[in-house]
Amino acid sequence: MECISVFDMLKIGVGPSSSHTLGPWRAAERWIKELKSNKRFAKVEKIKVDLYGSLSLTGKGHATDYAILLGLCGADPEYIPVDTIDIIIASIKNTSTLVFNNEVPLAFDIKTDIVFNRKFLPFHSNAMTFTAVINGRHYKSTYYSIGGGFVVQEERKISKANKIIFYCTFPYPVEKGTDLLRFCKDLNLPISQVVLENEKSIRTEDVIDNELKRIWDTMLECMYVGCHTEGNLPGGLNVRRRAFDMHKSLKGDIIYADPKEWLYAIRGTEVKFRQILKWVSCFALAVNEVNASLGRVVTAPTNGSAGVIPAVLMYYLVIENHDGNFKDIKRFLLVASEIGSIFKKGATISAAMGGCQAEIGVSSAMAAGALCELLGGTPEQVLVAAEIAMEHHLGLTCDPIGGLVQIPCIERNAMGAIKAINACELALDTDPNNVKVPLDKVVNTMWETAKDMNTKYKETSEGGLAVGVHLTDC
């Protein structure tokens, strides 16, 4: 059984895509470690990268080439000042030199040393092969970005089952929703506490709290930056940022100095029903506009769906409970991560494997379940909320125009957040004993739907809006 930590599901990184940006970035880092462990790093004379499948088809729009370059340079996506990214890339382009892991200068031509192959490799549609040339010999390593920033190598699969080998050391290992409910019943604990007990088996609660605070601070700052940045997004679509204008009309004359003051200030405003919808949409749009511009976000469970969970958590803090504090934030994030992990184990969180149902659908389910616990839902109702949210995202395709995480991706985060809140409210008024579709059934259905979905609707920009609307139309 796969052992997935909260901090595997919720990772801090740079946009616009966890599978196409953060994953390849981390793969480059892992390749460097591999070369060093084999004592080959210092001998490398030349490097080359081949991208396959979805990484190739939408790699330019997702900045996959930039991510790999930054990873090869030794930059860390959690901490790199995002305003230095363009400077680093420009230096490599202008000098045709890459400082490998910030240690060894190597000749590198972006146009020829990163190759976009349309071919798909059999294990996963997001594949990349790194090649090191040493004394005329080529040493190759292939990695797969399987969604949410997770990276694996092919040799870790079970050859016939085409699955990945994992070992779980949690005291309460969860693969399905039924496992989670059983532990909640046996221990007489809410879902958040069961998840916390698992996390405490691998790190102290102080470390858990500090990391969750860092994740929440990143989410809050991301929303703040998105609400206070105007102009057009990069990439050629000339998409105007909308969070700035929405936020300006909603906030009125509120005065504040930083993200935390901003949170407390907007908590004190009187909000009408239509404004609730606008605030939630504004929060979600803000995050994904930052994501689309190579800003820092939290994968939740992916970058393309990063706006749903922060928007719904802000809804709770701003609309539902003005006294909400870190304990509530902690419970929300713990529950959300566990629901996401159930989908990852039983289906996928990769749009290249399952379409957008695997990203927005899963993030909406995560947020719905987490909000349900905060609003007093039982563990059974929490899973009902997650099921309802996913049930109404089944079949959602991934068809980004121009391969950019902008249209329809940004708006879909707002829709996913609203659906999550609605799913939560429906679940709170539901008797779980009368539920006809349990969470595990919808997880399985999502995976079967993903397998049946035409490949062109899985983050290839070869179907749907991606071919129905061209860059020249925008």
Backbone torsions as a table, in degrees:
resi	resn	phi	psi	omega
1	MET	NA	139.3	-178.9
2	GLU	-74.6	132.6	-179.7
3	CYS	-103.3	102.9	-174.5
4	ILE	-111.5	119.9	178.3
5	SER	-79.0	159.9	172.2
6	VAL	-53.6	-37.6	-174.2
7	PHE	-86.3	0.3	165.5
8	ASP	-84.8	-38.9	-178.4
9	MET	-78.2	-33.5	-178.3
10	LEU	-115.8	97.3	-176.0
11	LYS	-118.0	142.7	176.5
12	ILE	-87.4	131.8	179.9
13	GLY	-163.1	-172.3	-178.7
14	VAL	-105.1	140.9	179.0
15	GLY	-74.2	177.9	10.4
16	PRO	-97.6	-5.8	-173.5
17	SER	-141.2	136.0	177.8
18	SER	-73.3	-37.1	-178.8
19	SER	-83.1	-31.3	-175.8
20	HIS	-102.5	-13.7	179.8
21	THR	-119.1	-63.1	-177.0
22	LEU	-64.6	-43.6	-179.7
23	GLY	-59.4	-54.0	177.3
24	PRO	-59.9	-35.3	176.6
25	TRP	-60.5	-48.9	179.4
26	ARG	-67.0	-33.1	178.0
27	ALA	-63.9	-40.9	177.5
28	ALA	-61.6	-41.0	177.5
29	GLU	-62.8	-43.1	-179.3
30	ARG	-65.9	-35.7	178.6
31	TRP	-64.3	-40.5	177.1
32	ILE	-60.7	-43.9	178.0
33	LYS	-62.4	-38.5	178.4
34	GLU	-62.4	-45.4	179.0
35	LEU	-62.2	-38.7	-179.8
36	LYS	-69.9	-39.6	-179.6
37	SER	-66.6	-29.1	177.5
38	ASN	-89.6	4.2	180.0
39	LYS	58.2	37.6	178.3
40	ARG	-108.8	-17.2	-171.8
41	PHE	-53.9	-50.3	-175.3
42	ALA	-66.8	-16.1	-176.9
43	LYS	-96.0	-6.3	-175.5
44	VAL	-64.0	130.6	179.7
45	GLU	-105.4	-27.1	-175.6
46	LYS	-155.0	146.0	176.0
47	ILE	-130.2	151.0	179.2
48	LYS	-145.4	149.3	180.0
49	VAL	-129.6	130.0	174.1
50	ASP	-111.3	129.8	177.8
51	LEU	-107.6	140.7	-176.4
52	TYR	-128.1	156.6	172.8
53	GLY	61.0	-132.3	-177.3
54	SER	-63.4	-32.9	177.5
55	LEU	-62.0	-31.7	178.4
56	SER	-81.0	-45.3	-173.5
57	LEU	-66.2	-37.6	-179.7
58	THR	-119.8	15.5	-176.0
59	GLY	-63.2	-38.4	-179.9
60	LYS	-63.9	-46.7	-179.5
61	GLY	-67.2	-26.1	-179.3
62	HIS	-95.7	4.7	179.1
63	ALA	60.1	34.1	179.2
64	THR	-62.8	-39.9	179.6
65	ASP	-64.1	-40.8	178.0
66	TYR	-63.3	-43.7	-178.2
67	ALA	-60.7	-44.4	-179.8
68	ILE	-64.4	-41.4	177.7
69	LEU	-60.3	-43.3	-179.8
70	LEU	-66.2	-39.0	176.7
71	GLY	-65.1	-41.4	178.8
72	LEU	-65.8	-27.0	178.7
73	CYS	-80.6	-9.4	178.7
74	GLY	91.0	12.4	179.0
75	ALA	-77.9	148.3	179.9
76	ASP	-103.9	121.6	-177.3
77	PRO	-63.4	-21.4	179.2
78	GLU	-75.3	-28.2	-169.4
79	TYR	-124.8	-12.0	-178.5
80	ILE	-59.6	131.6	173.5
81	PRO	-63.4	117.9	-172.3
82	VAL	-62.8	-23.0	179.6
83	ASP	-76.0	-4.5	177.2
84	THR	-96.7	-7.2	-175.9
85	ILE	-60.5	-49.9	-179.4
86	ASP	-61.6	-34.3	-179.8
87	ILE	-66.1	-44.2	-179.8
88	ILE	-64.1	-45.7	-179.0
89	ILE	-63.8	-43.8	179.9
90	ALA	-61.1	-38.9	179.7
91	SER	-62.9	-42.6	179.0
92	ILE	-64.1	-42.7	-179.8
93	LYS	-64.8	-43.9	-174.1
94	ASN	-74.1	-31.8	-176.0
95	THR	-103.0	-10.0	-174.7
96	SER	52.6	36.5	179.7
97	THR	-135.6	135.0	176.0
98	LEU	-120.5	128.6	177.7
99	VAL	-87.0	99.4	-172.2
100	PHE	-63.3	116.3	-176.6
101	ASN	54.7	29.6	-178.9
102	ASN	58.8	27.7	-177.8
103	GLU	-126.5	-46.9	-171.0
104	VAL	-122.4	116.5	176.5
105	PRO	-70.4	128.8	177.4
106	LEU	-129.8	144.1	173.6
107	ALA	-64.5	132.4	-176.6
108	PHE	-152.9	120.6	178.2
109	ASP	-107.9	112.5	-176.6
110	ILE	-56.5	-35.2	-175.3
111	LYS	-70.5	-29.0	-175.7
112	THR	-115.1	-20.9	-175.1
113	ASP	-95.1	-6.2	166.6
114	ILE	-118.7	114.5	-173.4
115	VAL	-108.8	126.8	178.5
116	PHE	-95.4	104.0	179.5
117	ASN	-98.8	130.6	180.0
118	ARG	-75.7	-13.8	-178.3
119	LYS	-63.6	143.4	175.3
120	PHE	-101.0	134.6	171.9
121	LEU	-87.1	151.3	-169.5
122	PRO	-67.5	-31.6	-172.5
123	PHE	-71.6	-42.7	-178.6
124	HIS	-157.9	150.6	-175.9
125	SER	-75.4	-13.8	176.9
126	ASN	-104.7	87.1	-175.1
127	ALA	-120.8	147.9	175.9
128	MET	-146.7	141.0	178.7
129	THR	-119.5	124.7	176.4
130	PHE	-98.6	134.3	179.8
131	THR	-123.4	129.1	174.9
132	ALA	-112.6	130.2	177.7
133	VAL	-100.4	122.5	-179.9
134	ILE	-134.4	115.7	-179.8
135	ASN	52.6	41.2	177.3
136	GLY	81.5	-7.3	179.1
137	ARG	-96.6	145.7	-177.9
138	HIS	-106.1	122.5	177.7
139	TYR	-109.7	116.6	-174.1
140	LYS	-111.2	143.6	173.5
141	SER	-138.2	130.1	-179.2
142	THR	-109.6	133.2	179.0
143	TYR	-123.7	155.6	179.4
144	TYR	-126.3	127.5	176.5
145	SER	-94.2	105.3	-167.4
146	ILE	-97.9	14.0	176.7
147	GLY	109.5	143.0	176.7
148	GLY	67.6	18.4	-178.5
149	GLY	84.4	1.1	177.1
150	PHE	-75.9	137.1	-179.3
151	VAL	-130.4	135.1	177.5
152	VAL	-134.5	164.8	172.1
153	GLN	-110.0	150.9	-172.5
154	GLU	-60.5	-34.5	-176.8
155	GLU	-67.0	-8.4	178.4
156	ARG	-87.4	2.4	-179.9
157	LYS	-90.8	157.4	169.3
158	ILE	-84.1	116.4	-166.2
159	SER	-53.0	-43.8	-176.9
160	LYS	-81.9	-42.4	-177.1
161	ALA	-77.0	-16.2	-179.2
162	ASN	58.1	36.8	178.9
163	LYS	-117.1	167.5	-178.2
164	ILE	-101.0	142.0	-178.4
165	ILE	-87.2	126.6	177.3
166	PHE	-135.3	157.3	176.0
167	TYR	-129.4	126.7	-175.8
168	CYS	-105.9	131.4	-179.6
169	THR	-112.4	5.9	179.0
170	PHE	-64.4	144.9	176.8
171	PRO	-67.6	-25.5	-179.4
172	TYR	-126.5	72.7	-175.8
173	PRO	-66.4	132.4	-177.0
174	VAL	-121.0	124.1	172.9
175	GLU	-111.5	-35.3	-177.6
176	LYS	-129.0	168.4	177.6
177	GLY	-60.8	-35.5	179.5
178	THR	-63.5	-35.0	176.0
179	ASP	-62.4	-45.4	-178.0
180	LEU	-62.5	-44.8	179.9
181	LEU	-64.9	-36.1	178.9
182	ARG	-63.2	-43.7	178.7
183	PHE	-66.5	-39.1	178.1
184	CYS	-60.2	-42.0	-179.4
185	LYS	-70.5	-46.2	-177.4
186	ASP	-64.8	-37.8	-176.7
187	LEU	-94.0	-9.2	-176.4
188	ASN	56.1	49.3	-177.4
189	LEU	-129.3	151.4	171.7
190	PRO	-72.0	167.0	-177.8
191	ILE	-57.8	-43.4	-177.4
192	SER	-58.4	-36.6	-177.3
193	GLN	-74.3	-35.8	175.8
194	VAL	-63.3	-43.6	178.3
195	VAL	-62.4	-41.6	179.8
196	LEU	-62.9	-41.7	179.2
197	GLU	-60.9	-38.1	176.0
198	ASN	-64.4	-45.2	-179.7
199	GLU	-62.5	-37.4	-178.9
200	LYS	-67.9	-13.6	177.2
201	SER	-77.8	-12.6	-179.1
202	ILE	-123.3	-9.8	177.8
203	ARG	-159.6	159.1	-178.3
204	THR	-73.3	159.6	180.0
205	GLU	-67.3	-30.4	176.0
206	ASP	-61.7	-42.7	178.6
207	VAL	-65.7	-42.1	178.4
208	ILE	-58.6	-48.2	-179.1
209	ASP	-61.8	-44.4	-178.7
210	ASN	-62.7	-41.1	-179.7
211	GLU	-70.2	-39.1	177.6
212	LEU	-66.1	-36.4	176.1
213	LYS	-64.3	-39.4	179.4
214	ARG	-66.3	-38.0	176.9
215	ILE	-65.0	-46.2	179.6
216	TRP	-65.0	-41.4	178.7
217	ASP	-61.0	-38.1	178.2
218	THR	-66.5	-41.9	176.8
219	MET	-61.2	-47.1	-177.9
220	LEU	-63.6	-44.7	179.3
221	GLU	-63.4	-38.4	179.2
222	CYS	-62.1	-45.5	176.8
223	MET	-62.0	-41.8	-179.6
224	TYR	-61.9	-48.6	-179.4
225	VAL	-61.4	-44.5	179.9
226	GLY	-62.3	-36.3	179.9
227	CYS	-76.0	-13.2	-175.8
228	HIS	-120.0	18.0	178.7
229	THR	-122.5	124.4	179.3
230	GLU	-112.3	174.0	-179.7
231	GLY	112.9	-165.3	-179.2
232	ASN	-104.0	151.2	176.9
233	LEU	-78.4	150.3	178.2
234	PRO	-72.8	162.6	172.1
235	GLY	122.6	-14.9	176.4
236	GLY	106.6	-15.4	177.9
237	LEU	-80.2	-15.9	-178.4
238	ASN	56.8	41.2	177.8
239	VAL	-75.9	124.2	179.4
240	ARG	-80.1	135.7	174.4
241	ARG	-63.6	130.6	-177.9
242	ARG	-105.5	-22.1	-177.5
243	ALA	-61.0	-36.5	-178.4
244	PHE	-59.6	-50.7	-178.0
245	ASP	-68.0	-40.6	178.4
246	MET	-62.3	-45.6	-178.7
247	HIS	-64.4	-40.2	-179.6
248	LYS	-61.1	-39.9	-179.0
249	SER	-76.2	-26.9	-178.0
250	LEU	-82.4	-38.8	-170.6
251	LYS	-77.0	-24.5	-179.6
252	GLY	65.9	-130.0	-174.8
253	ASP	-100.5	20.4	-179.4
254	ILE	-61.1	138.4	179.0
255	ILE	-114.6	137.0	-179.9
256	TYR	-160.5	167.0	-174.9
257	ALA	-118.3	-23.6	-175.2
258	ASP	-154.0	175.8	-176.7
259	PRO	-56.3	-40.6	-177.7
260	LYS	-71.6	-39.8	174.6
261	GLU	-62.7	-38.3	178.5
262	TRP	-59.7	-45.2	179.4
263	LEU	-58.6	-48.6	-178.0
264	TYR	-68.8	-31.3	-179.8
265	ALA	-68.9	-45.9	-177.6
266	ILE	-74.5	-18.0	174.5
267	ARG	-64.8	-27.6	-175.0
268	GLY	-88.6	1.5	-178.4
269	THR	-85.0	151.8	176.1
270	GLU	-84.6	123.4	-173.1
271	VAL	-117.3	126.8	176.0
272	LYS	-89.4	169.5	-173.1
273	PHE	-56.4	-50.8	-178.1
274	ARG	-63.2	-31.8	179.3
275	GLN	-69.6	-29.1	176.0
276	ILE	-59.5	-48.3	178.9
277	LEU	-60.0	-40.4	-178.7
278	LYS	-68.9	-41.0	178.7
279	TRP	-62.0	-47.2	-179.3
280	VAL	-60.7	-44.6	178.4
281	SER	-62.9	-40.5	-179.9
282	CYS	-61.2	-45.9	179.3
283	PHE	-60.0	-45.4	-178.0
284	ALA	-66.5	-45.4	179.0
285	LEU	-60.6	-40.9	-178.0
286	ALA	-57.9	-47.1	-178.9
287	VAL	-61.2	-46.5	-173.6
288	ASN	-80.3	-15.9	168.9
289	GLU	-73.6	-37.2	173.6
290	VAL	-64.3	-44.1	179.5
291	ASN	-59.5	-43.2	-177.0
292	ALA	-67.3	-18.6	-178.7
293	SER	-105.5	29.5	179.0
294	LEU	59.1	37.9	176.0
295	GLY	-90.5	176.4	-178.3
296	ARG	-91.3	127.2	-179.6
297	VAL	-137.0	178.3	174.7
298	VAL	-110.8	123.5	174.9
299	THR	-63.8	127.3	-173.1
300	ALA	-151.9	67.5	1.5
301	PRO	-89.4	-5.4	179.4
302	THR	-129.8	172.1	176.0
303	ASN	-72.1	-40.1	-179.0
304	GLY	-63.1	-21.0	178.5
305	SER	-115.3	23.6	-172.2
306	ALA	-69.1	-15.6	-174.6
307	GLY	-86.0	-18.2	-172.5
308	VAL	-67.4	-53.3	-175.4
309	ILE	-64.9	-46.8	176.3
310	PRO	-59.8	-38.4	-178.7
311	ALA	-65.2	-41.9	-178.9
312	VAL	-72.9	-36.3	176.4
313	LEU	-66.0	-39.5	175.7
314	MET	-65.2	-36.5	175.7
315	TYR	-57.0	-45.0	179.6
316	TYR	-62.1	-45.3	-175.2
317	LEU	-74.0	-33.5	-174.6
318	VAL	-92.1	-34.0	-174.5
319	ILE	-107.1	-49.1	-170.9
320	GLU	-83.0	-38.6	-172.1
321	ASN	-147.0	96.1	-179.8
322	HIS	-69.2	-13.2	177.3
323	ASP	-97.2	4.7	179.6
324	GLY	-58.3	143.1	-176.2
325	ASN	-136.8	-166.6	-176.7
326	PHE	-61.9	-31.9	178.2
327	LYS	-59.4	-39.6	177.9
328	ASP	-68.5	-43.5	179.0
329	ILE	-60.1	-42.7	179.6
330	LYS	-60.9	-48.6	-179.9
331	ARG	-60.4	-43.1	-179.0
332	PHE	-59.2	-49.4	-176.4
333	LEU	-68.0	-35.8	178.2
334	LEU	-64.3	-46.6	-179.9
335	VAL	-65.5	-46.1	-178.7
336	ALA	-57.7	-43.9	-177.6
337	SER	-64.4	-37.9	-178.6
338	GLU	-67.9	-40.3	177.7
339	ILE	-63.8	-42.1	177.6
340	GLY	-60.7	-39.4	-178.5
341	SER	-67.0	-33.4	177.7
342	ILE	-64.0	-40.4	177.1
343	PHE	-68.3	-38.1	179.7
344	LYS	-65.4	-40.5	-179.3
345	LYS	-71.6	-38.5	-174.2
346	GLY	-95.0	-14.4	-178.0
347	ALA	-145.1	-109.2	179.0
348	THR	-163.5	156.6	170.8
349	ILE	-119.2	18.6	-179.1
350	SER	-103.7	122.1	177.6
351	ALA	-66.3	-27.4	178.1
352	ALA	-70.3	-16.6	176.6
353	MET	-105.2	-32.5	-171.8
354	GLY	-130.7	7.5	-175.5
355	GLY	75.7	-174.1	-175.1
356	CYS	-71.7	-17.1	174.1
357	GLN	-57.9	-28.0	-179.0
358	ALA	-78.8	-14.5	179.3
359	GLU	-109.8	-71.6	179.9
360	ILE	-63.5	-40.4	179.0
361	GLY	-60.4	-46.5	-179.8
362	VAL	-68.3	-42.6	-179.5
363	SER	-63.8	-36.9	178.0
364	SER	-66.1	-40.4	177.3
365	ALA	-64.6	-41.8	178.3
366	MET	-59.8	-47.4	-177.8
367	ALA	-68.0	-39.6	-179.7
368	ALA	-61.9	-46.7	-179.9
369	GLY	-65.3	-42.0	-179.5
370	ALA	-64.1	-43.4	178.7
371	LEU	-64.4	-37.4	-178.6
372	CYS	-60.4	-42.4	178.4
373	GLU	-64.7	-41.7	-179.1
374	LEU	-64.1	-29.8	-178.8
375	LEU	-91.6	13.9	172.8
376	GLY	97.2	8.8	-179.8
377	GLY	-69.8	148.4	175.3
378	THR	-74.6	164.9	175.1
379	PRO	-54.1	-38.4	179.2
380	GLU	-64.4	-41.9	179.5
381	GLN	-68.7	-32.2	176.5
382	VAL	-59.1	-45.2	-179.9
383	LEU	-71.3	-30.8	174.3
384	VAL	-62.5	-43.5	179.3
385	ALA	-61.0	-44.4	179.3
386	ALA	-63.0	-40.7	-179.8
387	GLU	-64.4	-44.7	-178.6
388	ILE	-61.5	-44.2	-178.5
389	ALA	-61.0	-45.9	-179.9
390	MET	-70.1	-38.2	-177.9
391	GLU	-53.7	-33.5	-176.4
392	HIS	-99.7	19.2	168.4
393	HIS	-122.4	-1.7	-177.7
394	LEU	-56.0	133.1	177.2
395	GLY	86.9	-0.3	-178.4
396	LEU	-66.0	123.2	-175.9
397	THR	-87.6	163.8	176.4
398	CYS	-113.9	108.5	-174.4
399	ASP	-139.7	62.4	-176.3
400	PRO	-67.5	129.9	178.8
401	ILE	-66.7	128.5	179.0
402	GLY	67.5	12.9	-177.6
403	GLY	69.7	13.7	-178.5
404	LEU	-97.0	144.7	-179.8
405	VAL	-85.8	62.9	-175.4
406	GLN	-132.3	-61.7	179.2
407	ILE	-116.1	120.6	5.2
408	PRO	-96.3	13.0	-167.3
409	CYS	-59.8	-43.8	-174.8
410	ILE	-64.7	-48.7	179.7
411	GLU	-63.0	-33.6	-178.1
412	ARG	-62.6	-28.4	176.3
413	ASN	-66.1	-40.0	176.9
414	ALA	-64.2	-42.7	179.4
415	MET	-66.2	-39.6	179.2
416	GLY	-64.1	-36.8	179.0
417	ALA	-67.5	-44.0	178.8
418	ILE	-63.4	-42.5	178.0
419	LYS	-62.7	-36.5	179.9
420	ALA	-62.6	-44.7	179.5
421	ILE	-64.1	-43.4	178.9
422	ASN	-63.1	-43.3	179.4
423	ALA	-61.6	-40.1	177.8
424	CYS	-61.0	-46.9	-178.8
425	GLU	-63.1	-40.3	177.6
426	LEU	-63.8	-40.7	-178.7
427	ALA	-66.0	-37.5	-179.2
428	LEU	-65.2	-23.6	178.2
429	ASP	-101.7	16.8	-176.8
430	THR	-111.4	136.0	170.2
431	ASP	-84.2	111.9	-177.1
432	PRO	-56.1	-24.2	179.4
433	ASN	-67.8	-19.1	-178.7
434	ASN	-100.7	5.4	-177.5
435	VAL	-74.3	131.9	-177.8
436	LYS	-93.3	-24.4	-177.5
437	VAL	-122.1	99.0	178.4
438	PRO	-72.5	163.1	-177.4
439	LEU	-56.1	-43.8	-177.0
440	ASP	-61.2	-32.8	177.9
441	LYS	-68.0	-40.1	-178.8
442	VAL	-73.8	-30.0	174.5
443	VAL	-62.7	-47.7	179.3
444	ASN	-63.3	-40.8	179.5
445	THR	-64.3	-39.3	178.0
446	MET	-60.7	-41.8	-179.8
447	TRP	-67.7	-41.2	177.5
448	GLU	-64.7	-39.0	176.8
449	THR	-63.4	-40.9	178.9
450	ALA	-60.5	-43.1	-178.8
451	LYS	-68.1	-32.0	-179.8
452	ASP	-80.4	-20.2	-175.1
453	MET	-65.8	136.4	176.8
454	ASN	-58.4	136.9	-175.5
455	THR	-56.1	-33.2	-175.4
456	LYS	-66.5	-14.7	178.5
457	TYR	-96.9	13.9	-178.7
458	LYS	-114.3	69.8	173.1
459	GLU	56.9	46.9	176.8
460	THR	-114.5	-12.4	-174.3
461	SER	60.3	29.3	178.9
462	GLU	-115.0	11.0	179.4
463	GLY	-152.9	169.0	175.2
464	GLY	63.3	-140.0	-178.9
465	LEU	-59.4	-29.1	-176.5
466	ALA	-63.8	-28.0	176.4
467	VAL	-107.0	-20.6	178.6
468	GLY	-75.3	-25.5	178.6
469	VAL	-128.6	126.3	-177.7
470	HIS	-103.5	161.5	179.6
471	LEU	-55.6	-35.9	-178.3
472	THR	-68.5	-22.7	178.2
473	ASP	-75.4	-16.6	-174.9
474	CYS	-96.6	NA	NA
